[in-house]
């Protein structure tokens, strides 16, 4: 078996492992509010999230194509398979570290930062597709702020429609509504996050000469990535559920419904224009926006600052880690 084939097989395995880890790492994002408000039991919420994640992952491919070509050109990569493998190992390592400590960091930031870091380590700054890379970074940076604003507006709209005095008397109705919003959020999560592993596998296939750059995402890639995401989701990430579902603010059914609906709109909007966003950032920011609409002091900004700090450091740390891993792998495979 030649080196390129070995590396490609390793990349496929690691990409599916990343998708699996992303599933349990980011399950909290889709179901934390519905579990914390008791709209859904943990078991039912996870089954719902796993099913909708799987369906969402099979529905779209636009984000996968963006990941494949807009960060670096697969054909321009010398030692491309080593670069991609290094990026995956770095992103997986960072995801596991932040999951262990219960920090809702961004799998998207980790992966995109790792791809850029490994590529720069291999060939310098000019290897990046700067127009595409900057477009992706802008989407990652601006989406949390948009989610914060939409969450604030959505909660304010609920307050006007239902009147403040009636909001918390409608808990039962909002819990029922949350079943729908949790399902919608899990679906949109699948349409965006699962695409990233699909894009990485397709990039590896192109770099190794096994797939045409003009071809669509192979069906087996879509099915395997969707399955890995669904299985990972079914396991759940309870450490992060506790942070997202209760440590940012005290969430009631009306808050959860507003946050779920706001973040689902942002994520699906990004998917529609083929841009990857961080579901972690978007959902956490939507919760903060919802909380601010009621009472700014009701949001636990100390926890929020810790989450924001993790957002800021994820890109550079994952890039640096991927660059170091690339240099080690190059000794064995180049």
C-alpha positions in Angstrom: 0.0 0.0 0.0 1.6 3.3 -1.1 2.0 6.3 1.3 -0.7 8.5 -0.4 -3.3 5.8 0.0 -2.3 5.2 3.7 -2.6 8.9 4.4 -5.9 9.2 2.6 -7.3 6.3 4.7 -6.0 7.9 7.9 -7.6 11.2 6.9 -11.0 9.6 6.3 -10.8 7.8 9.7 -9.8 11.0 11.5 -12.4 13.1 9.6 -15.1 10.8 10.7 -13.7 10.8 14.2 -13.8 14.6 14.2 -17.4 14.5 13.0 -18.2 11.9 15.8 -16.6 14.1 18.4 -18.3 17.2 17.0 -21.6 15.3 17.4 -21.2 14.8 21.2 -19.2 18.1 21.6 -22.0 20.1 20.0 -25.0 18.1 21.0 -25.3 20.5 24.0 -25.8 23.4 21.6 -28.9 21.8 20.0 -30.6 20.5 23.2 -29.2 22.3 26.2 -32.1 24.8 26.5 -34.9 22.2 26.0 -33.3 19.9 28.6 -32.7 22.6 31.1 -36.3 23.8 30.9 -37.6 20.2 31.0 -39.3 20.5 27.7 -37.6 17.3 26.8 -36.1 14.5 28.8 -32.3 14.1 28.2 -32.9 10.7 26.5 -35.6 12.0 24.1 -33.7 15.2 23.4 -30.6 13.3 22.3 -32.6 10.9 20.1 -34.3 13.9 18.5 -31.0 15.7 18.0 -29.3 12.7 16.6 -32.1 12.1 14.1 -32.4 15.7 12.9 -28.6 16.1 12.8 -28.4 13.1 10.4 -31.2 14.4 8.2 -29.6 17.9 8.1 -26.2 16.5 7.2 -27.6 14.8 4.1 -29.6 17.8 2.9 -27.0 20.3 1.9 -23.4 20.3 0.5 -22.6 24.0 0.0 -20.6 24.5 3.2 -18.6 21.3 2.4 -17.6 22.8 -1.0 -16.5 26.0 0.8 -14.3 24.1 3.2 -12.9 22.1 0.3 -11.7 25.0 -1.8 -11.9 28.4 0.0 -9.2 28.0 2.7 -6.5 26.5 0.5 -6.5 25.1 -3.0 -6.1 21.3 -2.7 -4.1 21.1 -6.0 -1.7 23.7 -4.7 -0.7 21.7 -1.7 2.6 19.9 -1.7 2.4 17.2 1.0 -1.4 18.0 1.0 -2.4 14.8 2.6 0.0 15.4 5.5 -1.3 18.9 5.9 -4.9 17.7 6.1 -4.1 14.9 8.6 -2.2 17.3 10.8 -5.2 19.7 10.8 -7.6 17.0 11.8 -5.4 15.7 14.6 -5.0 19.3 16.0 -8.8 20.0 15.8 -9.6 16.7 17.5 -7.1 17.3 20.3 -8.5 20.8 21.0 -12.1 19.6 20.9 -11.3 16.8 23.4 -9.5 19.2 25.7 -12.3 21.8 25.8 -15.0 19.0 26.1 -13.1 17.6 29.1 -13.2 20.9 30.9 -16.8 21.6 29.8 -16.0 24.7 27.8 -18.3 25.2 24.8 -15.5 26.1 22.3 -15.9 26.1 18.5 -15.2 23.0 16.5 -15.4 25.2 13.4 -12.7 27.6 14.7 -10.6 24.6 15.7 -10.8 23.0 12.2 -10.4 26.1 10.1 -7.6 27.4 12.3 -5.9 24.0 12.1 -6.1 23.8 8.3 -4.6 27.3 8.0 -1.9 26.6 10.5 -0.8 23.3 8.9 -0.8 24.8 5.4 1.2 27.9 6.5 3.7 25.6 8.4 4.1 23.7 5.1 4.3 26.4 2.5 4.1 29.9 4.1 1.4 32.5 4.1 0.9 32.6 0.4 -0.6 29.1 0.4 -3.9 30.5 1.8 -6.7 31.4 -0.5 -7.0 34.8 1.2 -10.3 35.9 -0.4 -12.1 32.7 0.7 -10.3 32.5 4.0 -11.2 36.1 5.0 -14.8 35.5 4.0 -14.9 32.4 6.3 -13.3 34.3 9.2 -15.8 37.2 8.7 -18.7 34.7 9.0 -17.2 33.2 12.1 -16.6 36.6 13.7 -19.8 38.4 12.8 -22.3 35.5 13.3 -22.2 35.6 17.2 -22.9 39.4 17.2 -25.8 38.9 14.8 -27.1 36.1 17.0 -26.8 38.3 20.1 -28.9 41.0 18.4 -31.4 38.5 17.0 -31.8 36.9 20.4 -32.4 40.3 22.0 -35.0 41.2 19.3 -36.7 37.8 19.4 -37.2 37.9 23.2 -38.4 41.5 23.0 -40.9 40.5 20.3 -42.1 37.6 22.5 -42.6 40.1 25.4 -44.7 42.4 23.2 -46.8 39.6 21.7 -47.5 37.7 24.9 -47.2 40.6 27.3 -44.6 40.3 30.1 -47.3 39.3 32.7 -48.3 36.3 30.5 -44.8 35.1 29.5 -44.2 32.8 32.4 -47.8 31.7 32.7 -47.4 30.1 29.3 -44.6 27.8 30.3 -46.5 24.6 29.2 -47.2 26.0 25.7 -43.6 27.2 25.3 -42.3 23.8 26.4 -44.3 22.2 23.6 -43.0 24.8 21.2 -39.5 24.0 22.3 -39.8 20.5 20.9 -40.2 22.1 17.5 -37.4 24.6 18.0 -35.0 22.0 19.4 -35.6 19.8 16.3 -35.1 22.8 14.0 -31.9 23.7 15.7 -30.5 20.1 15.5 -31.4 20.1 11.8 -29.6 23.3 11.1 -26.6 22.1 13.1 -26.4 19.1 10.8 -26.7 21.3 7.7 -23.6 23.3 8.7 -21.4 21.4 11.1 -21.4 18.0 9.4 -20.5 19.6 6.1 -17.0 20.4 7.5 -15.9 16.8 7.7 -17.4 16.2 4.2 -15.3 19.1 2.9 -12.1 17.8 4.6 -12.5 14.3 3.2 -13.2 15.6 -0.3 -10.2 17.9 -0.1 -8.1 14.9 0.8 -9.4 12.9 -2.1 -8.7 15.8 -4.5 -5.2 16.3 -3.1 -4.4 12.6 -3.5 -5.8 12.6 -7.1 -8.8 10.3 -6.2 -11.5 12.9 -7.0 -12.1 15.6 -9.5 -12.1 19.2 -8.1 -15.2 19.9 -10.3 -17.1 16.9 -8.9 -19.8 16.9 -6.3 -19.3 15.6 -2.8 -19.3 11.8 -3.1 -22.4 10.1 -1.7 -20.4 7.7 0.4 -18.7 10.8 2.0 -22.1 12.4 2.8 -23.5 9.2 4.3 -20.5 8.4 6.4 -20.2 11.9 7.7 -23.9 12.2 8.5 -23.8 8.8 10.3 -20.7 9.8 12.3 -22.4 13.0 13.4 -25.6 11.2 14.3 -23.8 8.6 16.4 -21.7 11.2 18.1 -24.8 13.2 18.9 -26.5 10.1 20.4 -23.8 9.9 23.0 -24.3 13.5 24.2 -22.0 16.0 25.9 -23.3 16.5 29.4 -20.4 18.7 30.6 -21.2 21.3 27.9 -25.0 20.9 28.4 -24.6 22.2 31.9 -22.6 25.2 30.8 -24.9 26.2 27.9 -28.1 25.2 29.6 -27.7 26.9 32.9 -24.5 28.7 33.7 -25.0 31.5 31.2 -28.4 32.5 32.6 -31.4 30.9 34.3 -33.4 29.6 31.3 -37.2 29.3 31.3 -39.2 27.8 28.4 -39.9 31.2 26.8 -36.2 32.0 26.9 -35.2 28.6 25.5 -37.7 28.9 22.6 -36.5 32.4 21.8 -32.8 31.4 21.9 -33.4 28.2 19.8 -35.4 30.0 17.1 -32.9 32.8 16.9 -29.8 30.6 16.6 -31.6 28.3 14.1 -32.3 31.2 11.8 -28.7 32.4 11.9 -27.2 28.9 11.3 -29.6 28.1 8.4 -29.0 31.5 6.9 -25.3 30.8 6.9 -25.8 27.4 5.3 -28.0 28.9 2.6 -25.1 31.1 1.5 -22.5 28.3 1.9 -20.6 29.8 4.8 -19.5 27.8 7.9 -20.3 29.3 11.3 -19.7 28.1 14.8 -23.0 26.7 16.2 -21.4 27.0 19.6 -20.9 30.7 19.2 -24.2 31.3 17.7 -26.3 29.5 20.3 -24.4 30.8 23.3 -24.7 34.4 21.9 -28.4 33.9 21.2 -28.9 32.9 24.9 -26.9 36.0 26.0 -29.1 38.2 23.8 -32.3 36.7 25.1 -31.1 37.2 28.7 -30.1 40.8 28.0 -33.6 41.6 26.7 -35.0 40.7 30.1 -32.4 41.8 32.5 -28.7 42.5 31.7 -27.7 41.6 35.2 -29.5 38.2 34.8 -26.7 37.1 32.4 -23.7 35.6 34.2 -21.2 37.6 32.3 -18.3 36.0 34.1 -19.1 32.7 32.4 -19.8 34.5 29.2 -16.3 36.1 29.3 -14.7 32.7 29.8 -16.6 31.4 26.8 -15.6 34.4 24.7 -11.9 34.0 25.7 -12.1 30.4 24.5 -13.5 31.6 21.2 -10.7 34.1 20.8 -7.8 31.6 21.5 -9.2 28.6 19.6 -8.1 29.8 16.1 -4.4 30.6 17.0 -3.9 27.7 19.3 -5.3 25.2 16.9 -3.3 26.8 14.1 -0.1 26.5 16.1 -0.8 23.0 17.2 -1.5 21.9 13.6 1.7 23.5 12.4 3.7 21.6 15.0 1.9 18.3 14.2 2.6 18.8 10.5 6.4 19.2 11.1 6.3 15.9 13.1 4.3 14.0 10.5 6.5 15.3 7.7 9.5 13.4 9.3 7.6 10.1 8.8 5.6 10.6 5.6 7.2 13.3 3.4 
